Each structure stands twice: as structure tokens, then as C-alpha cells.
Amino acid sequence: MHALLVEDDDRMAQALVTALAQRGHSVRRVGRALDALRHVREAQFVLLDLGLPDLDGLELLRRLRTVCDAPLIVVTARCEERDIVQGLRAGADDYVVKPFRMAELMARIDSVRRRTTSPPGRPDSDAASSVRAGDVEIDLAGRSVTVASRVVRLTRREFDVLAFLARRPDQVHSREEILDRIWGDAFLAASRSLDVHVAGIRAKTGRAGLVRTVRGFGYQLGSPSADGEGDSGG
């Protein structure tokens, strides 16, 4: 695997380059946002620090996602919930806060690579290739979503969540099941990630009822014409 490391701290960068090289990965390290944009197309994986000298890391993340769909983990000292939510919404596959244990980061890299190279919840051969919910069409094979014939751009993880619900529209899925199938970890420490991605789906499609919340349990594909959040008590 060829990784792009975007990190302006020399000591941290050296530690990460060494750890990745010991696991057989080649690494290009850059310390500026402009260099990251220049080299990202060759990367099979990206580690991104948010504290860069020439551009805010979240803005760089948004720009990277317009040109690259490679797995990406944010590795940063920013630990506020707002930063974590913004990073996940901008397209990060995971978010690791410094200081961290190197072994944990390497495990997270392996986990993200597994679930991005083998999309979770792949439909059965006899399953529908697309699902409609009101004026929303979810193209499972083409990994695209349209609302009233308008293409809506979701992040990879947002689409994974929506597609998983769409493949079994009559079934309510527990949070643990979704985390296990999409993130590969039913007890993910940052389980807030699921709520962030559901909120992103609702906001980007403009259909709050598209993902129905079953309080205290999980989520289900809902009716986009429904009022409010599509919540159900219980």
C-alpha cells in the first residue's frame, strides 16, 4: 500500500513513516496542504493532520474528497466534538486524537482498509439494484443517490449506511448491527459516527424522514415525505 502522510511535525511524521514502513507500506510525507493536493491522486491511503501551516485541515479534507476517494484517517490534536463531527461529515473514514498508541492507529488503518476495499452489506445477486423511497432513488450498484432527479453527493460512509438500510427497507436495524456491518465494530468507541452520518444523509438529501430513528434501538429506511425526523418511540 502507498500512503500519503500529511503531517507538518517532523518527529510525529518520522514515527509514523517508520511504523508504516515496518508493516511493508511505502509512504510519501508532505507537510503542506498544497503538496497534499498535488500528490493525493497517487495515494492508496491518507493520514491527515488538521494543524497545517498553509490551510485549515478541515478545508483541505473537503478539497481532497473532491479529487480522491482513497481511505482517509484524520490524526490530530483537535479533540472537540465539533471538530470530530466536522471531520466525519467532510469525508474522513475515521478520526484519531493525539496522543495515541501506535498499535491502535495501525489497527484502525487495517480496519478502514478492509471495510473500504470490501464494501459492507453487498447485495445478493438476486437483490434489486436500486431502491426508491418517495422521490429518492438509491442506486446500489452505481453507488449514487438522486432526489427528485437531482444527484446528491454523499460521502462513502454515508452511502454505505443508506444502502445497508435500503437493502432491507422493512427491517429495523440496531445500532450495534449497523456499526458491525459498516464500521466492522459493534462496540465502536466513536459510535457517535453513526449519528453524524445519519444526520449527513438527512441534510444532504433534504429528506429528514428518509432515515427513520427507532428510539433506543436503531434505524430503518423511512418515507422521505414524512414530517420531522421520522422518529418512533420505544
C-alpha positions in Angstrom: 0.0 0.0 0.0 1.2 3.5 -0.8 0.2 6.0 1.9 0.2 9.8 1.8 1.1 11.3 5.2 0.1 14.9 5.6 1.9 16.0 8.8 4.0 19.1 9.5 5.5 17.9 12.8 8.8 16.2 11.9 9.0 14.0 15.0 5.5 12.7 14.6 6.0 12.2 10.8 9.1 10.2 11.3 7.4 7.9 13.9 4.5 7.3 11.5 6.7 6.8 8.5 8.8 4.2 10.4 5.7 2.4 11.8 4.1 2.2 8.3 7.4 1.1 6.6 7.8 -1.7 9.2 4.4 -3.0 8.0 5.5 -3.0 4.4 3.9 0.2 3.3 5.5 2.9 1.1 4.9 6.4 2.4 5.1 9.9 0.9 5.2 12.5 3.6 4.2 16.1 3.0 3.9 19.0 5.4 1.7 21.4 3.5 -1.8 21.3 2.1 -0.7 22.3 -1.5 1.7 19.4 -1.6 -1.1 17.0 -0.4 -3.4 18.1 -3.2 -0.5 17.6 -5.7 0.2 14.0 -4.6 -3.1 12.7 -3.3 -4.1 11.0 -6.6 -1.3 8.5 -6.3 -2.2 7.6 -2.7 -4.0 4.4 -1.7 -4.4 5.6 1.8 -4.2 9.0 3.5 -3.3 10.1 7.1 -4.2 13.7 7.6 -3.2 16.1 10.4 -5.6 19.1 10.7 -3.0 21.6 12.0 -1.2 22.6 8.8 0.6 25.9 8.2 -0.9 26.9 4.9 -4.6 25.8 5.1 -7.0 24.6 7.7 -7.0 20.8 7.7 -10.8 20.5 7.5 -10.8 22.7 4.4 -8.1 20.5 2.9 -10.1 17.4 3.7 -13.1 18.8 1.8 -10.8 19.6 -1.2 -9.2 16.2 -1.1 -12.6 14.5 -1.2 -13.4 16.3 -4.5 -10.5 14.6 -6.2 -9.8 11.4 -4.2 -11.9 8.6 -2.7 -9.0 6.8 -1.0 -9.5 5.7 2.6 -8.6 8.6 4.9 -8.0 8.9 8.7 -7.7 12.2 10.4 -4.9 12.1 13.0 -4.9 15.3 15.0 -4.7 17.0 18.4 -8.2 18.6 17.9 -10.4 16.7 20.3 -13.5 18.9 20.5 -16.8 17.2 19.4 -17.4 19.9 16.8 -14.1 19.1 15.1 -14.8 15.3 15.2 -18.2 15.8 13.7 -17.0 18.2 11.0 -14.2 15.8 10.1 -16.5 12.8 9.7 -19.0 14.9 7.7 -16.3 16.1 5.4 -15.5 12.5 4.5 -13.0 11.1 7.0 -13.3 7.3 7.4 -12.0 7.6 11.0 -10.8 10.2 13.4 -7.9 9.6 15.8 -6.9 12.1 18.5 -3.3 12.7 19.5 -1.6 11.4 21.6 -2.5 7.9 20.5 -1.0 4.4 20.8 0.8 3.5 17.5 -0.5 -0.1 17.7 -4.1 1.2 17.9 -3.6 3.5 14.9 -2.2 0.7 12.8 -5.2 -1.5 13.8 -7.5 1.3 12.7 -5.7 1.7 9.4 -6.2 -2.1 8.8 -9.8 -1.9 9.7 -10.6 1.1 7.5 -8.8 -0.6 4.6 -10.8 -3.8 5.0 -14.1 -2.1 5.0 -13.4 0.3 2.2 -11.9 -2.3 -0.2 -14.7 -4.8 0.6 -17.9 -2.7 0.8 -20.1 -3.9 3.6 -23.6 -5.2 3.1 -23.0 -6.1 -0.6 -26.4 -7.1 -2.1 -27.3 -10.6 -3.0 -27.2 -11.4 -6.7 -31.0 -11.5 -6.8 -31.5 -8.3 -4.9 -32.7 -5.1 -6.5 -30.0 -2.9 -8.0 -31.9 0.2 -7.0 -34.4 1.2 -4.3 -36.9 4.0 -4.4 -38.3 5.8 -1.3 -40.7 8.5 -2.4 -38.7 10.8 -4.8 -35.4 9.4 -3.6 -33.7 6.7 -5.7 -30.8 4.8 -4.3 -28.7 3.1 -7.0 -27.0 0.3 -5.1 -24.8 -0.9 -8.0 -23.8 2.6 -9.1 -23.4 3.9 -5.6 -25.4 7.1 -6.3 -28.4 8.8 -4.9 -30.9 11.1 -6.6 -33.6 13.2 -5.1 -36.3 14.4 -7.5 -33.9 13.5 -10.3 -31.2 15.7 -8.7 -27.9 13.9 -7.9 -26.9 14.2 -4.2 -23.3 13.6 -3.3 -22.9 11.5 -0.1 -19.6 10.5 1.4 -18.7 6.8 1.1 -19.7 6.1 4.6 -23.0 7.9 4.3 -23.8 5.9 1.2 -22.8 2.7 3.0 -25.3 3.4 5.8 -28.1 4.4 3.5 -27.5 1.4 1.2 -27.5 -1.0 4.1 -30.9 0.3 5.2 -32.3 0.3 1.7 -31.4 -3.3 1.0 -33.8 -4.3 3.8 -36.3 -1.4 3.9 -38.9 -3.2 6.0 -36.4 -4.1 8.7 -35.3 -2.1 11.7 -31.6 -2.4 12.3 -30.0 -2.0 15.7 -27.2 0.5 16.2 -24.9 -2.4 17.0 -25.7 -4.3 13.8 -25.1 -1.2 11.7 -21.8 -0.4 13.4 -20.7 -4.0 13.0 -21.6 -4.2 9.3 -20.4 -0.7 8.2 -17.6 0.0 10.7 -16.6 -3.6 11.5 -17.0 -2.9 15.2 -20.3 -3.2 17.1 -18.8 -1.5 20.1 -17.0 1.3 18.2 -15.8 3.8 20.8 -16.7 6.7 18.5 -20.2 5.3 17.9 -21.2 9.0 17.5 -20.0 8.4 14.0 -23.3 6.7 13.1 -25.4 9.6 14.3 -23.2 12.0 12.4 -23.6 10.1 9.1 -27.3 9.7 9.5 -27.6 13.5 10.1 -25.5 14.0 6.9 -27.8 11.8 4.9 -30.9 13.7 6.0 -29.3 17.1 5.5 -27.8 16.4 2.0 -31.0 14.8 0.7 -33.2 17.3 2.3 -35.5 14.5 3.3 -35.5 14.2 7.1 -37.8 11.2 7.0 -35.5 9.1 4.7 -33.8 7.5 7.7 -36.2 6.7 10.5 -35.0 6.6 14.0 -36.4 4.0 16.3 -35.5 5.5 19.7 -33.5 3.3 22.0 -32.8 0.8 19.2 -31.6 1.9 15.8 -32.6 3.0 12.3 -34.8 2.0 9.4 -35.3 3.3 5.8 -38.3 5.7 6.1 -40.5 7.7 4.0 -38.9 11.0 2.8 -42.3 12.6 2.7 -42.7 12.1 6.4 -42.7 15.1 8.7 -39.9 15.7 11.1 -37.1 13.2 11.8 -39.3 10.1 11.2 -38.7 9.1 14.8 -40.6 6.3 16.6 -40.9 6.0 20.3 -40.0 2.9 22.2 
